[in-house]
Amino acid sequence: MALGCASMNLAARLESMRQGSPGCTLVAFGDLGTRLVLRCSAEISPPQEILDELCTQAEHGFFLQDALLGADTTADRTVAEVSVVTPHETRMYIRAPGAAVETANDAILCVCDTEETAREMIAPAKTLLDDLSRGA
């Protein structure tokens, strides 16, 4: 988990991402290795149990994707998104493909009203993760 200089504006960037996508109710930055949400922007502040569930679900989803692809999870991170669609919301989990070891567990966690809205979060999330990995 590499926050570097970006930690100063991480909360603002998460807030901007969420507010820039109508229908997105939560955007968070988490460390999948520790299953902790480090920063969060939400319409309504969620209980810690919900944030923990998002991290656990994201970590499990990427683990399953890597296993299905036969990927070495420490070196070849080919799957950059996992989505979970329920009758009430779509959760999109994004990690940086090919991330360095120190940022390999970094992920953006999004909760949106539709799958379309959730997919719109992928590009800005990847940009943010890239900036964080470079210490921008």
C-alpha positions as semicolon CSV with decimal commas, in nm:
position;residue;x (nm);y (nm);z (nm)
1;M;0,000;0,000;0,000
2;A;0,174;0,311;-0,122
3;L;0,003;0,636;-0,032
4;G;0,302;0,872;-0,054
5;C;0,217;1,232;-0,146
6;A;-0,113;1,120;-0,293
7;S;-0,258;1,062;0,055
8;M;-0,304;1,437;0,086
9;N;-0,553;1,445;-0,198
10;L;-0,679;1,085;-0,196
11;A;-0,997;1,170;-0,005
12;A;-1,070;1,460;-0,242
13;R;-1,013;1,242;-0,548
14;L;-1,244;0,970;-0,416
15;E;-1,508;1,234;-0,343
16;S;-1,469;1,379;-0,693
17;M;-1,502;1,035;-0,853
18;R;-1,820;0,961;-0,657
19;Q;-1,981;1,300;-0,718
20;G;-1,887;1,286;-1,086
21;S;-2,091;0,972;-1,141
22;P;-2,460;1,009;-1,055
23;G;-2,574;0,678;-0,913
24;C;-2,244;0,603;-0,741
25;T;-2,305;0,593;-0,366
26;L;-1,961;0,487;-0,240
27;V;-1,601;0,496;-0,361
28;A;-1,327;0,366;-0,134
29;F;-0,956;0,293;-0,142
30;G;-0,863;-0,033;0,023
31;D;-0,573;-0,263;0,092
32;L;-0,683;-0,612;-0,007
33;G;-0,393;-0,775;0,177
34;T;-0,511;-0,644;0,513
35;R;-0,875;-0,613;0,401
36;L;-0,890;-0,256;0,527
37;V;-1,056;0,046;0,373
38;L;-0,810;0,332;0,414
39;R;-1,020;0,616;0,268
40;C;-1,387;0,636;0,172
41;S;-1,631;0,876;0,011
42;A;-1,998;0,789;0,057
43;E;-2,338;0,955;0,042
44;I;-2,413;0,805;0,383
45;S;-2,123;0,696;0,603
46;P;-2,138;0,315;0,605
47;P;-2,071;0,106;0,915
48;Q;-1,724;-0,050;0,936
49;E;-1,877;-0,396;0,878
50;I;-1,991;-0,290;0,530
51;L;-1,646;-0,155;0,442
52;D;-1,488;-0,477;0,572
53;E;-1,731;-0,679;0,360
54;L;-1,638;-0,482;0,047
55;C;-1,265;-0,547;0,100
56;T;-1,322;-0,915;0,174
57;Q;-1,547;-0,956;-0,129
58;A;-1,297;-0,778;-0,355
59;E;-1,002;-0,983;-0,228
60;H;-1,199;-1,306;-0,271
61;G;-1,317;-1,208;-0,620
62;F;-0,965;-1,132;-0,741
63;F;-0,835;-1,452;-0,581
64;L;-1,097;-1,656;-0,768
65;Q;-1,027;-1,475;-1,097
66;D;-0,654;-1,536;-1,060
67;A;-0,715;-1,901;-0,976
68;L;-0,943;-1,946;-1,276
69;L;-0,682;-1,792;-1,503
70;G;-0,403;-1,991;-1,344
71;A;-0,224;-1,661;-1,282
72;D;0,055;-1,618;-1,033
73;T;-0,110;-1,361;-0,806
74;T;0,224;-1,206;-0,709
75;A;0,347;-1,146;-1,064
76;D;0,082;-1,162;-1,336
77;R;-0,220;-0,952;-1,245
78;T;-0,418;-0,973;-1,567
79;V;-0,768;-0,927;-1,426
80;A;-0,815;-0,566;-1,322
81;E;-1,188;-0,564;-1,239
82;V;-1,435;-0,778;-1,054
83;S;-1,804;-0,692;-1,047
84;V;-2,079;-0,817;-0,820
85;V;-2,433;-0,749;-0,939
86;T;-2,725;-0,774;-0,698
87;P;-3,090;-0,674;-0,742
88;H;-3,019;-0,348;-0,554
89;E;-2,668;-0,241;-0,658
90;T;-2,355;-0,320;-0,854
91;R;-2,020;-0,336;-0,682
92;M;-1,710;-0,282;-0,895
93;Y;-1,365;-0,361;-0,761
94;I;-1,066;-0,231;-0,954
95;R;-0,695;-0,299;-0,913
96;A;-0,400;-0,191;-1,122
97;P;-0,294;-0,459;-1,370
98;G;0,074;-0,542;-1,340
99;A;0,108;-0,349;-1,014
100;A;0,442;-0,344;-0,834
101;V;0,470;-0,556;-0,520
102;E;0,428;-0,254;-0,290
103;T;0,096;-0,154;-0,455
104;A;-0,032;-0,497;-0,561
105;N;-0,300;-0,501;-0,289
106;D;-0,432;-0,149;-0,360
107;A;-0,788;-0,140;-0,495
108;I;-1,071;0,100;-0,558
109;L;-1,409;-0,025;-0,437
110;C;-1,725;0,125;-0,587
111;V;-2,093;0,078;-0,508
112;C;-2,333;0,202;-0,775
113;D;-2,700;0,179;-0,865
114;T;-2,643;0,014;-1,205
115;E;-2,381;-0,192;-1,383
116;E;-2,340;0,087;-1,639
117;T;-2,258;0,341;-1,370
118;A;-2,017;0,097;-1,207
119;R;-1,836;0,040;-1,538
120;E;-1,793;0,417;-1,576
121;M;-1,583;0,407;-1,258
122;I;-1,316;0,177;-1,405
123;A;-1,115;0,435;-1,603
124;P;-1,092;0,699;-1,326
125;A;-1,012;0,426;-1,072
126;K;-0,725;0,294;-1,283
127;T;-0,593;0,647;-1,327
128;L;-0,603;0,702;-0,952
129;L;-0,429;0,371;-0,881
130;D;-0,162;0,453;-1,139
131;D;-0,106;0,796;-0,980
132;L;-0,081;0,636;-0,635
133;S;0,172;0,379;-0,755
134;R;0,388;0,660;-0,895
135;G;0,348;0,871;-0,581
136;A;0,178;1,147;-0,782
